Amino acid sequence: MEEISKNIHQNIKKLEHGELSLSELEFTTNQTKELYERLIILRYKYYEEHSGKKRMKKEIKMCNFTS
């Protein structure tokens, strides 16, 4: 992800200076999509990992309460 981010940053600098070609713009668009998709997956994995722990704790508390 760091390499993708670096490529995006470099091309944004080129864009700001009016030096970005159409093919580079297409490449940057694809790179931002790739970065976005990877971040979405990481967010999902984080939620999955952390919400599962909370759910288990709630279920354990409920089991203890009803016993």
N, C-alpha and C positions, 0 to 999 in steps of 0.2 A: 504494500500500500504506500510505503514511503516513496518508492520509485514513481508510482502513478501520480502521487501528489506533487512530486518535484516536476514531472513533465507538465502537469496542469499549470503550475506556478510559472514555469518558464514561458509557456505559450500565452498566458495572461499578460505577462510583461511585454511579449512581442505584439500582442493585440493592442495594448495601451500605446505602443509606439507606432502603430499602423503597419507593422511588419509581418503580420500573420497571414499566410496564404489560405486559400479555401481548403486545401487538403489538410493543412495543419489545424484548421478550425474543425473539420470533420474528425480528425484524430483526437483533438481535445474534447469534443463532445462525447466521443466513445469512451475516452478515459474517465470523464466525469461520471458517466453512466456506470462504468465498471467500479469506480470507487464508491458510488452510492449503493450499488448492489452489495458490495462487500460489507459496507457499514450496516446495512439492513440485516444481513446475516449475523453479524457480530451482535447487534442489538437483540435480535431474536434469541441467540444463544445465551446472552446475559439474562434476559427475562426468563427464559426457560430454566436456567440454572438457579436463579435467585427466587423466582416465584414458587418453584418446587419445594424449596427449603421452608418457605413461609407456610405453604399449604400443609406440609408434613407436620410442622409445629402446631398448626391449628387443629389438625386431625388428632394428634397425640393429646392435646389439651382437651379436646372434646371426648376422647375415649376415657381419659382420666376423670373427667367430670361425671360421665354417665355410669362409671363403675361403682 
